Amino acid sequence: MANTKSALKMIRVAARRRARNQPVRSALKTYIGKARKQIAEGQLEVAQTLVLKAISALDRAAERGIIHPNQAARRKSRLVKQFNKAQSTT
């Protein structure tokens, strides 16, 4: 348990931030998971729109500071790489 007033306040602040950020992080996982599922199933037309939605959501989350910009870039890169690979094999 924290000992100082400032440490106690930071615990409260962190809890508020965590509550605000958690739904966004969950939504990111959903967008990416849906896109990957469509890529795996070979539904590339649907997958393309889902990939764009996932990229947009990742950019928004990085801009708001919910995830690190490098994490957003890495996830986008891996998703697009997977999509391009599926596109080139068909």
Steps between C-alpha positions, in 0.01 A plus 500: 500500500619850419624721782482852361204710389644535150547124468142441610378751244705336224336167583159662450611670179643175363174321577301766309736482203491120499118506502496746209764320293390139550201508259718652228765231542231232491353649182846496339533130571154442353575693180832323448354157581211543256736613224735206558209257499377627163853487359536140616165406346598661170225765504736768373235757400354499850846475653614813318231714664570343839873562463431867426274525806768337716768736368279801569427381853869437567589849380232657720615305805863597441404864451307502828791337685314179576768293329854593403540623141760232433256232615238637261752502215610144577144367511404679178811370327434140601133519403567651158784255443263210573235650271747553215630146533145362476429725204809388308426128549152524347 
